[in-house]
Amino acid sequence: MEKKFYQYTAIDEYSRLRYTWFTNAHDTYASSKFARRLVKYFPFKIKTIQTDNGFEFTNRLSWQAFLKSKKQCLKTH
């Protein structure tokens, strides 16, 4: 059986700096893990994250827990 991988990509609209991460999970936990890695990778504060509103991003409780742990305000669109 072939193993599936999912790609998460973030691109800063101003600098065009990008970050890509592959995972075999497609859930809110993987999305939160990606966001934590993203915050560490970018050399500047992230103000907004735009998503495709897939279920892995729309679970409000997951994102609220992530934002609370980072003590910062990110808007998701």
mmCIF file of the N, C-alpha and C atoms, coordinates in Angstrom:
data_MODEL
# 
_entry.id   MODEL 
# 
loop_
_atom_site.group_PDB 
_atom_site.id 
_atom_site.type_symbol 
_atom_site.label_atom_id 
_atom_site.label_alt_id 
_atom_site.label_comp_id 
_atom_site.label_asym_id 
_atom_site.label_entity_id 
_atom_site.label_seq_id 
_atom_site.pdbx_PDB_ins_code 
_atom_site.Cartn_x 
_atom_site.Cartn_y 
_atom_site.Cartn_z 
_atom_site.occupancy 
_atom_site.B_iso_or_equiv 
_atom_site.pdbx_formal_charge 
_atom_site.auth_seq_id 
_atom_site.auth_comp_id 
_atom_site.auth_asym_id 
_atom_site.auth_atom_id 
_atom_site.pdbx_PDB_model_num 
ATOM 1   N N  . MET A 1 1  ? 0.834   -1.183 0.000  1.00 0.00 ? 1  MET A N  1 
ATOM 2   C CA . MET A 1 1  ? 0.000   0.000  0.000  1.00 0.00 ? 1  MET A CA 1 
ATOM 3   C C  . MET A 1 1  ? 0.884   1.254  0.000  1.00 0.00 ? 1  MET A C  1 
ATOM 4   N N  . GLU A 1 2  ? 0.506   2.184  -0.795 1.00 0.00 ? 2  GLU A N  1 
ATOM 5   C CA . GLU A 1 2  ? 1.256   3.434  -0.939 1.00 0.00 ? 2  GLU A CA 1 
ATOM 6   C C  . GLU A 1 2  ? 0.940   4.386  0.210  1.00 0.00 ? 2  GLU A C  1 
ATOM 7   N N  . LYS A 1 3  ? 1.969   4.991  0.801  1.00 0.00 ? 3  LYS A N  1 
ATOM 8   C CA . LYS A 1 3  ? 1.787   5.931  1.910  1.00 0.00 ? 3  LYS A CA 1 
ATOM 9   C C  . LYS A 1 3  ? 1.519   7.330  1.350  1.00 0.00 ? 3  LYS A C  1 
ATOM 10  N N  . LYS A 1 4  ? 0.524   8.016  1.925  1.00 0.00 ? 4  LYS A N  1 
ATOM 11  C CA . LYS A 1 4  ? 0.174   9.366  1.494  1.00 0.00 ? 4  LYS A CA 1 
ATOM 12  C C  . LYS A 1 4  ? 0.903   10.405 2.325  1.00 0.00 ? 4  LYS A C  1 
ATOM 13  N N  . PHE A 1 5  ? 1.262   11.496 1.680  1.00 0.00 ? 5  PHE A N  1 
ATOM 14  C CA . PHE A 1 5  ? 1.845   12.639 2.370  1.00 0.00 ? 5  PHE A CA 1 
ATOM 15  C C  . PHE A 1 5  ? 1.054   13.880 1.992  1.00 0.00 ? 5  PHE A C  1 
ATOM 16  N N  . TYR A 1 6  ? 0.997   14.806 2.919  1.00 0.00 ? 6  TYR A N  1 
ATOM 17  C CA . TYR A 1 6  ? 0.294   16.066 2.712  1.00 0.00 ? 6  TYR A CA 1 
ATOM 18  C C  . TYR A 1 6  ? 1.293   17.201 2.840  1.00 0.00 ? 6  TYR A C  1 
ATOM 19  N N  . GLN A 1 7  ? 1.107   18.204 2.008  1.00 0.00 ? 7  GLN A N  1 
ATOM 20  C CA . GLN A 1 7  ? 2.027   19.337 1.981  1.00 0.00 ? 7  GLN A CA 1 
ATOM 21  C C  . GLN A 1 7  ? 1.357   20.573 2.560  1.00 0.00 ? 7  GLN A C  1 
ATOM 22  N N  . TYR A 1 8  ? 2.039   21.206 3.498  1.00 0.00 ? 8  TYR A N  1 
ATOM 23  C CA . TYR A 1 8  ? 1.635   22.501 4.028  1.00 0.00 ? 8  TYR A CA 1 
ATOM 24  C C  . TYR A 1 8  ? 2.651   23.511 3.503  1.00 0.00 ? 8  TYR A C  1 
ATOM 25  N N  . THR A 1 9  ? 2.170   24.626 2.990  1.00 0.00 ? 9  THR A N  1 
ATOM 26  C CA . THR A 1 9  ? 3.059   25.665 2.482  1.00 0.00 ? 9  THR A CA 1 
ATOM 27  C C  . THR A 1 9  ? 2.604   27.024 2.985  1.00 0.00 ? 9  THR A C  1 
ATOM 28  N N  . ALA A 1 10 ? 3.555   27.818 3.425  1.00 0.00 ? 10 ALA A N  1 
ATOM 29  C CA . ALA A 1 10 ? 3.279   29.199 3.825  1.00 0.00 ? 10 ALA A CA 1 
ATOM 30  C C  . ALA A 1 10 ? 4.177   30.103 2.994  1.00 0.00 ? 10 ALA A C  1 
ATOM 31  N N  . ILE A 1 11 ? 3.599   31.172 2.480  1.00 0.00 ? 11 ILE A N  1 
ATOM 32  C CA . ILE A 1 11 ? 4.356   32.143 1.682  1.00 0.00 ? 11 ILE A CA 1 
ATOM 33  C C  . ILE A 1 11 ? 4.059   33.534 2.224  1.00 0.00 ? 11 ILE A C  1 
ATOM 34  N N  . ASP A 1 12 ? 5.103   34.244 2.612  1.00 0.00 ? 12 ASP A N  1 
ATOM 35  C CA . ASP A 1 12 ? 4.929   35.622 3.040  1.00 0.00 ? 12 ASP A CA 1 
ATOM 36  C C  . ASP A 1 12 ? 4.639   36.469 1.807  1.00 0.00 ? 12 ASP A C  1 
ATOM 37  N N  . GLU A 1 13 ? 3.547   37.219 1.827  1.00 0.00 ? 13 GLU A N  1 
ATOM 38  C CA . GLU A 1 13 ? 3.150   37.993 0.653  1.00 0.00 ? 13 GLU A CA 1 
ATOM 39  C C  . GLU A 1 13 ? 4.116   39.121 0.313  1.00 0.00 ? 13 GLU A C  1 
ATOM 40  N N  . TYR A 1 14 ? 4.805   39.659 1.304  1.00 0.00 ? 14 TYR A N  1 
ATOM 41  C CA . TYR A 1 14 ? 5.714   40.774 1.043  1.00 0.00 ? 14 TYR A CA 1 
ATOM 42  C C  . TYR A 1 14 ? 7.087   40.296 0.563  1.00 0.00 ? 14 TYR A C  1 
ATOM 43  N N  . SER A 1 15 ? 7.723   39.442 1.335  1.00 0.00 ? 15 SER A N  1 
ATOM 44  C CA . SER A 1 15 ? 9.101   39.025 1.008  1.00 0.00 ? 15 SER A CA 1 
ATOM 45  C C  . SER A 1 15 ? 9.164   37.812 0.086  1.00 0.00 ? 15 SER A C  1 
ATOM 46  N N  . ARG A 1 16 ? 8.047   37.104 -0.057 1.00 0.00 ? 16 ARG A N  1 
ATOM 47  C CA . ARG A 1 16 ? 7.950   35.853 -0.836 1.00 0.00 ? 16 ARG A CA 1 
ATOM 48  C C  . ARG A 1 16 ? 8.733   34.711 -0.171 1.00 0.00 ? 16 ARG A C  1 
ATOM 49  N N  . LEU A 1 17 ? 9.163   34.898 1.070  1.00 0.00 ? 17 LEU A N  1 
ATOM 50  C CA . LEU A 1 17 ? 9.809   33.837 1.831  1.00 0.00 ? 17 LEU A CA 1 
ATOM 51  C C  . LEU A 1 17 ? 8.797   32.720 2.020  1.00 0.00 ? 17 LEU A C  1 
ATOM 52  N N  . ARG A 1 18 ? 9.213   31.474 1.800  1.00 0.00 ? 18 ARG A N  1 
ATOM 53  C CA . ARG A 1 18 ? 8.284   30.361 1.935  1.00 0.00 ? 18 ARG A CA 1 
ATOM 54  C C  . ARG A 1 18 ? 8.806   29.285 2.853  1.00 0.00 ? 18 ARG A C  1 
ATOM 55  N N  . TYR A 1 19 ? 7.853   28.544 3.394  1.00 0.00 ? 19 TYR A N  1 
ATOM 56  C CA . TYR A 1 19 ? 8.162   27.410 4.247  1.00 0.00 ? 19 TYR A CA 1 
ATOM 57  C C  . TYR A 1 19 ? 7.241   26.268 3.848  1.00 0.00 ? 19 TYR A C  1 
ATOM 58  N N  . THR A 1 20 ? 7.809   25.109 3.565  1.00 0.00 ? 20 THR A N  1 
ATOM 59  C CA . THR A 1 20 ? 7.031   23.937 3.173  1.00 0.00 ? 20 THR A CA 1 
ATOM 60  C C  . THR A 1 20 ? 7.328   22.799 4.136  1.00 0.00 ? 20 THR A C  1 
ATOM 61  N N  . TRP A 1 21 ? 6.278   22.074 4.512  1.00 0.00 ? 21 TRP A N  1 
ATOM 62  C CA . TRP A 1 21 ? 6.408   20.958 5.446  1.00 0.00 ? 21 TRP A CA 1 
ATOM 63  C C  . TRP A 1 21 ? 5.529   19.813 4.965  1.00 0.00 ? 21 TRP A C  1 
ATOM 64  N N  . PHE A 1 22 ? 6.072   18.606 4.968  1.00 0.00 ? 22 PHE A N  1 
ATOM 65  C CA . PHE A 1 22 ? 5.328   17.413 4.567  1.00 0.00 ? 22 PHE A CA 1 
ATOM 66  C C  . PHE A 1 22 ? 5.029   16.560 5.787  1.00 0.00 ? 22 PHE A C  1 
ATOM 67  N N  . THR A 1 23 ? 3.839   15.986 5.807  1.00 0.00 ? 23 THR A N  1 
ATOM 68  C CA . THR A 1 23 ? 3.430   15.126 6.912  1.00 0.00 ? 23 THR A CA 1 
ATOM 69  C C  . THR A 1 23 ? 2.518   14.024 6.383  1.00 0.00 ? 23 THR A C  1 
ATOM 70  N N  . ASN A 1 24 ? 2.402   12.956 7.144  1.00 0.00 ? 24 ASN A N  1 
ATOM 71  C CA . ASN A 1 24 ? 1.491   11.890 6.725  1.00 0.00 ? 24 ASN A CA 1 
ATOM 72  C C  . ASN A 1 24 ? 0.118   12.033 7.394  1.00 0.00 ? 24 ASN A C  1 
ATOM 73  N N  . ALA A 1 25 ? -0.053  13.068 8.216  1.00 0.00 ? 25 ALA A N  1 
ATOM 74  C CA . ALA A 1 25 ? -1.336  13.316 8.884  1.00 0.00 ? 25 ALA A CA 1 
ATOM 75  C C  . ALA A 1 25 ? -2.048  14.495 8.229  1.00 0.00 ? 25 ALA A C  1 
ATOM 76  N N  . HIS A 1 26 ? -3.363  14.435 8.227  1.00 0.00 ? 26 HIS A N  1 
ATOM 77  C CA . HIS A 1 26 ? -4.181  15.502 7.639  1.00 0.00 ? 26 HIS A CA 1 
ATOM 78  C C  . HIS A 1 26 ? -5.270  15.843 8.653  1.00 0.00 ? 26 HIS A C  1 
ATOM 79  N N  . ASP A 1 27 ? -4.866  16.502 9.734  1.00 0.00 ? 27 ASP A N  1 
ATOM 80  C CA . ASP A 1 27 ? -5.804  16.784 10.816 1.00 0.00 ? 27 ASP A CA 1 
ATOM 81  C C  . ASP A 1 27 ? -5.410  18.076 11.526 1.00 0.00 ? 27 ASP A C  1 
ATOM 82  N N  . THR A 1 28 ? -6.192  18.452 12.527 1.00 0.00 ? 28 THR A N  1 
ATOM 83  C CA . THR A 1 28 ? -5.936  19.708 13.231 1.00 0.00 ? 28 THR A CA 1 
ATOM 84  C C  . THR A 1 28 ? -4.616  19.667 14.001 1.00 0.00 ? 28 THR A C  1 
ATOM 85  N N  . TYR A 1 29 ? -4.232  18.491 14.477 1.00 0.00 ? 29 TYR A N  1 
ATOM 86  C CA . TYR A 1 29 ? -2.959  18.372 15.189 1.00 0.00 ? 29 TYR A CA 1 
ATOM 87  C C  . TYR A 1 29 ? -1.798  18.705 14.247 1.00 0.00 ? 29 TYR A C  1 
ATOM 88  N N  . ALA A 1 30 ? -1.821  18.171 13.032 1.00 0.00 ? 30 ALA A N  1 
ATOM 89  C CA . ALA A 1 30 ? -0.761  18.444 12.051 1.00 0.00 ? 30 ALA A CA 1 
ATOM 90  C C  . ALA A 1 30 ? -0.750  19.929 11.686 1.00 0.00 ? 30 ALA A C  1 
ATOM 91  N N  . SER A 1 31 ? -1.923  20.540 11.558 1.00 0.00 ? 31 SER A N  1 
ATOM 92  C CA . SER A 1 31 ? -2.000  21.970 11.244 1.00 0.00 ? 31 SER A CA 1 
ATOM 93  C C  . SER A 1 31 ? -1.400  22.810 12.358 1.00 0.00 ? 31 SER A C  1 
ATOM 94  N N  . SER A 1 32 ? -1.681  22.443 13.604 1.00 0.00 ? 32 SER A N  1 
ATOM 95  C CA . SER A 1 32 ? -1.104  23.169 14.740 1.00 0.00 ? 32 SER A CA 1 
ATOM 96  C C  . SER A 1 32 ? 0.408   22.996 14.786 1.00 0.00 ? 32 SER A C  1 
ATOM 97  N N  . LYS A 1 33 ? 0.864   21.788 14.488 1.00 0.00 ? 33 LYS A N  1 
ATOM 98  C CA . LYS A 1 33 ? 2.305   21.517 14.468 1.00 0.00 ? 33 LYS A CA 1 
ATOM 99  C C  . LYS A 1 33 ? 2.984   22.355 13.376 1.00 0.00 ? 33 LYS A C  1 
ATOM 100 N N  . PHE A 1 34 ? 2.351   22.432 12.215 1.00 0.00 ? 34 PHE A N  1 
ATOM 101 C CA . PHE A 1 34 ? 2.876   23.250 11.121 1.00 0.00 ? 34 PHE A CA 1 
ATOM 102 C C  . PHE A 1 34 ? 2.966   24.717 11.550 1.00 0.00 ? 34 PHE A C  1 
ATOM 103 N N  . ALA A 1 35 ? 1.904   25.226 12.189 1.00 0.00 ? 35 ALA A N  1 
ATOM 104 C CA . ALA A 1 35 ? 1.891   26.626 12.610 1.00 0.00 ? 35 ALA A CA 1 
ATOM 105 C C  . ALA A 1 35 ? 3.002   26.901 13.626 1.00 0.00 ? 35 ALA A C  1 
ATOM 106 N N  . ARG A 1 36 ? 3.230   25.974 14.556 1.00 0.00 ? 36 ARG A N  1 
ATOM 107 C CA . ARG A 1 36 ? 4.318   26.157 15.532 1.00 0.00 ? 36 ARG A CA 1 
ATOM 108 C C  . ARG A 1 36 ? 5.670   26.208 14.821 1.00 0.00 ? 36 ARG A C  1 
ATOM 109 N N  . ARG A 1 37 ? 5.873   25.327 13.859 1.00 0.00 ? 37 ARG A N  1 
ATOM 110 C CA . ARG A 1 37 ? 7.134   25.323 13.097 1.00 0.00 ? 37 ARG A CA 1 
ATOM 111 C C  . ARG A 1 37 ? 7.272   26.618 12.302 1.00 0.00 ? 37 ARG A C  1 
ATOM 112 N N  . LEU A 1 38 ? 6.176   27.078 11.746 1.00 0.00 ? 38 LEU A N  1 
ATOM 113 C CA . LEU A 1 38 ? 6.158   28.297 10.942 1.00 0.00 ? 38 LEU A CA 1 
ATOM 114 C C  . LEU A 1 38 ? 6.566   29.516 11.773 1.00 0.00 ? 38 LEU A C  1 
ATOM 115 N N  . VAL A 1 39 ? 6.034   29.622 12.970 1.00 0.00 ? 39 VAL A N  1 
ATOM 116 C CA . VAL A 1 39 ? 6.361   30.743 13.860 1.00 0.00 ? 39 VAL A CA 1 
ATOM 117 C C  . VAL A 1 39 ? 7.852   30.753 14.169 1.00 0.00 ? 39 VAL A C  1 
ATOM 118 N N  . LYS A 1 40 ? 8.428   29.575 14.352 1.00 0.00 ? 40 LYS A N  1 
ATOM 119 C CA . LYS A 1 40 ? 9.871   29.491 14.636 1.00 0.00 ? 40 LYS A CA 1 
ATOM 120 C C  . LYS A 1 40 ? 10.709  29.808 13.397 1.00 0.00 ? 40 LYS A C  1 
ATOM 121 N N  . TYR A 1 41 ? 10.216  29.444 12.222 1.00 0.00 ? 41 TYR A N  1 
ATOM 122 C CA . TYR A 1 41 ? 10.989  29.604 10.981 1.00 0.00 ? 41 TYR A CA 1 
ATOM 123 C C  . TYR A 1 41 ? 11.080  31.053 10.514 1.00 0.00 ? 41 TYR A C  1 
ATOM 124 N N  . PHE A 1 42 ? 9.937   31.741 10.468 1.00 0.00 ? 42 PHE A N  1 
ATOM 125 C CA . PHE A 1 42 ? 9.949   33.109 9.947  1.00 0.00 ? 42 PHE A CA 1 
ATOM 126 C C  . PHE A 1 42 ? 10.652  34.048 10.924 1.00 0.00 ? 42 PHE A C  1 
ATOM 127 N N  . PRO A 1 43 ? 11.507  34.948 10.404 1.00 0.00 ? 43 PRO A N  1 
ATOM 128 C CA . PRO A 1 43 ? 12.285  35.844 11.275 1.00 0.00 ? 43 PRO A CA 1 
ATOM 129 C C  . PRO A 1 43 ? 11.490  37.078 11.725 1.00 0.00 ? 43 PRO A C  1 
ATOM 130 N N  . PHE A 1 44 ? 10.183  37.075 11.503 1.00 0.00 ? 44 PHE A N  1 
ATOM 131 C CA . PHE A 1 44 ? 9.351   38.204 11.884 1.00 0.00 ? 44 PHE A CA 1 
ATOM 132 C C  . PHE A 1 44 ? 8.034   37.685 12.438 1.00 0.00 ? 44 PHE A C  1 
ATOM 133 N N  . LYS A 1 45 ? 7.307   38.563 13.129 1.00 0.00 ? 45 LYS A N  1 
ATOM 134 C CA . LYS A 1 45 ? 6.030   38.192 13.727 1.00 0.00 ? 45 LYS A CA 1 
ATOM 135 C C  . LYS A 1 45 ? 4.969   37.998 12.635 1.00 0.00 ? 45 LYS A C  1 
ATOM 136 N N  . ILE A 1 46 ? 4.214   36.938 12.757 1.00 0.00 ? 46 ILE A N  1 
ATOM 137 C CA . ILE A 1 46 ? 3.145   36.644 11.803 1.00 0.00 ? 46 ILE A CA 1 
ATOM 138 C C  . ILE A 1 46 ? 1.860   37.290 12.312 1.00 0.00 ? 46 ILE A C  1 
ATOM 139 N N  . LYS A 1 47 ? 1.217   38.061 11.450 1.00 0.00 ? 47 LYS A N  1 
ATOM 140 C CA . LYS A 1 47 ? -0.014  38.748 11.840 1.00 0.00 ? 47 LYS A CA 1 
ATOM 141 C C  . LYS A 1 47 ? -1.262  38.000 11.398 1.00 0.00 ? 47 LYS A C  1 
ATOM 142 N N  . THR A 1 48 ? -1.237  37.402 10.218 1.00 0.00 ? 48 THR A N  1 
ATOM 143 C CA . THR A 1 48 ? -2.418  36.745 9.655  1.00 0.00 ? 48 THR A CA 1 
ATOM 144 C C  . THR A 1 48 ? -2.011  35.463 8.940  1.00 0.00 ? 48 THR A C  1 
ATOM 145 N N  . ILE A 1 49 ? -2.832  34.445 9.103  1.00 0.00 ? 49 ILE A N  1 
ATOM 146 C CA . ILE A 1 49 ? -2.649  33.206 8.347  1.00 0.00 ? 49 ILE A CA 1 
ATOM 147 C C  . ILE A 1 49 ? -3.902  33.008 7.513  1.00 0.00 ? 49 ILE A C  1 
ATOM 148 N N  . GLN A 1 50 ? -3.746  32.913 6.204  1.00 0.00 ? 50 GLN A N  1 
ATOM 149 C CA . GLN A 1 50 ? -4.874  32.650 5.317  1.00 0.00 ? 50 GLN A CA 1 
ATOM 150 C C  . GLN A 1 50 ? -4.892  31.154 5.015  1.00 0.00 ? 50 GLN A C  1 
ATOM 151 N N  . THR A 1 51 ? -6.072  30.558 5.111  1.00 0.00 ? 51 THR A N  1 
ATOM 152 C CA . THR A 1 51 ? -6.201  29.120 4.848  1.00 0.00 ? 51 THR A CA 1 
ATOM 153 C C  . THR A 1 51 ? -7.302  28.892 3.822  1.00 0.00 ? 51 THR A C  1 
ATOM 154 N N  . ASP A 1 52 ? -7.418  27.653 3.395  1.00 0.00 ? 52 ASP A N  1 
ATOM 155 C CA . ASP A 1 52 ? -8.488  27.286 2.472  1.00 0.00 ? 52 ASP A CA 1 
ATOM 156 C C  . ASP A 1 52 ? -9.754  26.861 3.225  1.00 0.00 ? 52 ASP A C  1 
ATOM 157 N N  . ASN A 1 53 ? -9.762  27.060 4.546  1.00 0.00 ? 53 ASN A N  1 
ATOM 158 C CA . ASN A 1 53 ? -10.893 26.709 5.412  1.00 0.00 ? 53 ASN A CA 1 
ATOM 159 C C  . ASN A 1 53 ? -11.224 25.222 5.408  1.00 0.00 ? 53 ASN A C  1 
ATOM 160 N N  . GLY A 1 54 ? -10.219 24.396 5.138  1.00 0.00 ? 54 GLY A N  1 
ATOM 161 C CA . GLY A 1 54 ? -10.408 22.953 5.252  1.00 0.00 ? 54 GLY A CA 1 
ATOM 162 C C  . GLY A 1 54 ? -10.646 22.579 6.696  1.00 0.00 ? 54 GLY A C  1 
ATOM 163 N N  . PHE A 1 55 ? -11.216 21.392 6.936  1.00 0.00 ? 55 PHE A N  1 
ATOM 164 C CA . PHE A 1 55 ? -11.551 20.978 8.306  1.00 0.00 ? 55 PHE A CA 1 
ATOM 165 C C  . PHE A 1 55 ? -10.343 20.996 9.226  1.00 0.00 ? 55 PHE A C  1 
ATOM 166 N N  . GLU A 1 56 ? -9.144  20.769 8.675  1.00 0.00 ? 56 GLU A N  1 
ATOM 167 C CA . GLU A 1 56 ? -7.941  20.742 9.511  1.00 0.00 ? 56 GLU A CA 1 
ATOM 168 C C  . GLU A 1 56 ? -7.572  22.126 10.042 1.00 0.00 ? 56 GLU A C  1 
ATOM 169 N N  . PHE A 1 57 ? -8.190  23.173 9.488  1.00 0.00 ? 57 PHE A N  1 
ATOM 170 C CA . PHE A 1 57 ? -7.948  24.536 9.962  1.00 0.00 ? 57 PHE A CA 1 
ATOM 171 C C  . PHE A 1 57 ? -9.154  25.143 10.667 1.00 0.00 ? 57 PHE A C  1 
ATOM 172 N N  . THR A 1 58 ? -10.321 24.577 10.485 1.00 0.00 ? 58 THR A N  1 
ATOM 173 C CA . THR A 1 58 ? -11.531 25.213 11.002 1.00 0.00 ? 58 THR A CA 1 
ATOM 174 C C  . THR A 1 58 ? -11.970 24.693 12.359 1.00 0.00 ? 58 THR A C  1 
ATOM 175 N N  . ASN A 1 59 ? -11.275 23.747 12.939 1.00 0.00 ? 59 ASN A N  1 
ATOM 176 C CA . ASN A 1 59 ? -11.600 23.286 14.281 1.00 0.00 ? 59 ASN A CA 1 
ATOM 177 C C  . ASN A 1 59 ? -11.175 24.377 15.257 1.00 0.00 ? 59 ASN A C  1 
ATOM 178 N N  . ARG A 1 60 ? -12.099 25.205 15.662 1.00 0.00 ? 60 ARG A N  1 
ATOM 179 C CA . ARG A 1 60 ? -11.807 26.392 16.474 1.00 0.00 ? 60 ARG A CA 1 
ATOM 180 C C  . ARG A 1 60 ? -11.079 26.063 17.776 1.00 0.00 ? 60 ARG A C  1 
ATOM 181 N N  . LEU A 1 61 ? -11.431 24.967 18.435 1.00 0.00 ? 61 LEU A N  1 
ATOM 182 C CA . LEU A 1 61 ? -10.805 24.641 19.710 1.00 0.00 ? 61 LEU A CA 1 
ATOM 183 C C  . LEU A 1 61 ? -9.317  24.378 19.548 1.00 0.00 ? 61 LEU A C  1 
ATOM 184 N N  . SER A 1 62 ? -8.926  23.711 18.478 1.00 0.00 ? 62 SER A N  1 
ATOM 185 C CA . SER A 1 62 ? -7.506  23.455 18.215 1.00 0.00 ? 62 SER A CA 1 
ATOM 186 C C  . SER A 1 62 ? -6.734  24.745 18.041 1.00 0.00 ? 62 SER A C  1 
ATOM 187 N N  . TRP A 1 63 ? -7.257  25.642 17.219 1.00 0.00 ? 63 TRP A N  1 
ATOM 188 C CA . TRP A 1 63 ? -6.562  26.894 16.943 1.00 0.00 ? 63 TRP A CA 1 
ATOM 189 C C  . TRP A 1 63 ? -6.536  27.789 18.163 1.00 0.00 ? 63 TRP A C  1 
ATOM 190 N N  . GLN A 1 64 ? -7.624  27.799 18.944 1.00 0.00 ? 64 GLN A N  1 
ATOM 191 C CA . GLN A 1 64 ? -7.635  28.627 20.151 1.00 0.00 ? 64 GLN A CA 1 
ATOM 192 C C  . GLN A 1 64 ? -6.571  28.149 21.131 1.00 0.00 ? 64 GLN A C  1 
ATOM 193 N N  . ALA A 1 65 ? -6.403  26.842 21.256 1.00 0.00 ? 65 ALA A N  1 
ATOM 194 C CA . ALA A 1 65 ? -5.372  26.298 22.149 1.00 0.00 ? 65 ALA A CA 1 
ATOM 195 C C  . ALA A 1 65 ? -3.986  26.685 21.649 1.00 0.00 ? 65 ALA A C  1 
ATOM 196 N N  . PHE A 1 66 ? -3.777  26.621 20.328 1.00 0.00 ? 66 PHE A N  1 
ATOM 197 C CA . PHE A 1 66 ? -2.476  26.997 19.760 1.00 0.00 ? 66 PHE A CA 1 
ATOM 198 C C  . PHE A 1 66 ? -2.184  28.474 20.027 1.00 0.00 ? 66 PHE A C  1 
ATOM 199 N N  . LEU A 1 67 ? -3.151  29.326 19.750 1.00 0.00 ? 67 LEU A N  1 
ATOM 200 C CA . LEU A 1 67 ? -2.942  30.762 19.924 1.00 0.00 ? 67 LEU A CA 1 
ATOM 201 C C  . LEU A 1 67 ? -2.704  31.106 21.392 1.00 0.00 ? 67 LEU A C  1 
ATOM 202 N N  . LYS A 1 68 ? -3.424  30.449 22.284 1.00 0.00 ? 68 LYS A N  1 
ATOM 203 C CA . LYS A 1 68 ? -3.244  30.699 23.714 1.00 0.00 ? 68 LYS A CA 1 
ATOM 204 C C  . LYS A 1 68 ? -1.841  30.314 24.156 1.00 0.00 ? 68 LYS A C  1 
ATOM 205 N N  . SER A 1 69 ? -1.323  29.204 23.604 1.00 0.00 ? 69 SER A N  1 
ATOM 206 C CA . SER A 1 69 ? 0.020   28.760 23.971 1.00 0.00 ? 69 SER A CA 1 
ATOM 207 C C  . SER A 1 69 ? 1.091   29.718 23.446 1.00 0.00 ? 69 SER A C  1 
ATOM 208 N N  . LYS A 1 70 ? 0.819   30.420 22.368 1.00 0.00 ? 70 LYS A N  1 
ATOM 209 C CA . LYS A 1 70 ? 1.779   31.360 21.777 1.00 0.00 ? 70 LYS A CA 1 
ATOM 210 C C  . LYS A 1 70 ? 1.586   32.771 22.319 1.00 0.00 ? 70 LYS A C  1 
ATOM 211 N N  . LYS A 1 71 ? 0.479   33.001 23.024 1.00 0.00 ? 71 LYS A N  1 
ATOM 212 C CA . LYS A 1 71 ? 0.173   34.314 23.589 1.00 0.00 ? 71 LYS A CA 1 
ATOM 213 C C  . LYS A 1 71 ? 0.257   35.433 22.555 1.00 0.00 ? 71 LYS A C  1 
ATOM 214 N N  . GLN A 1 72 ? -0.265  35.160 21.383 1.00 0.00 ? 72 GLN A N  1 
ATOM 215 C CA . GLN A 1 72 ? -0.309  36.193 20.362 1.00 0.00 ? 72 GLN A CA 1 
ATOM 216 C C  . GLN A 1 72 ? -1.615  36.077 19.599 1.00 0.00 ? 72 GLN A C  1 
ATOM 217 N N  . CYS A 1 73 ? -1.954  37.095 18.907 1.00 0.00 ? 73 CYS A N  1 
ATOM 218 C CA . CYS A 1 73 ? -3.215  37.127 18.183 1.00 0.00 ? 73 CYS A CA 1 
ATOM 219 C C  . CYS A 1 73 ? -2.940  36.944 16.690 1.00 0.00 ? 73 CYS A C  1 
ATOM 220 N N  . LEU A 1 74 ? -3.404  35.850 16.153 1.00 0.00 ? 74 LEU A N  1 
ATOM 221 C CA . LEU A 1 74 ? -3.311  35.611 14.716 1.00 0.00 ? 74 LEU A CA 1 
ATOM 222 C C  . LEU A 1 74 ? -4.725  35.564 14.173 1.00 0.00 ? 74 LEU A C  1 
ATOM 223 N N  . LYS A 1 75 ? -4.963  36.182 13.056 1.00 0.00 ? 75 LYS A N  1 
ATOM 224 C CA . LYS A 1 75 ? -6.262  36.076 12.404 1.00 0.00 ? 75 LYS A CA 1 
ATOM 225 C C  . LYS A 1 75 ? -6.159  34.958 11.372 1.00 0.00 ? 75 LYS A C  1 
ATOM 226 N N  . THR A 1 76 ? -7.164  34.110 11.322 1.00 0.00 ? 76 THR A N  1 
ATOM 227 C CA . THR A 1 76 ? -7.217  33.101 10.267 1.00 0.00 ? 76 THR A CA 1 
ATOM 228 C C  . THR A 1 76 ? -8.341  33.448 9.320  1.00 0.00 ? 76 THR A C  1 
ATOM 229 N N  . HIS A 1 77 ? -8.083  33.362 8.038  1.00 0.00 ? 77 HIS A N  1 
ATOM 230 C CA . HIS A 1 77 ? -9.082  33.681 7.008  1.00 0.00 ? 77 HIS A CA 1 
ATOM 231 C C  . HIS A 1 77 ? -9.277  32.491 6.126  1.00 0.00 ? 77 HIS A C  1 
# 
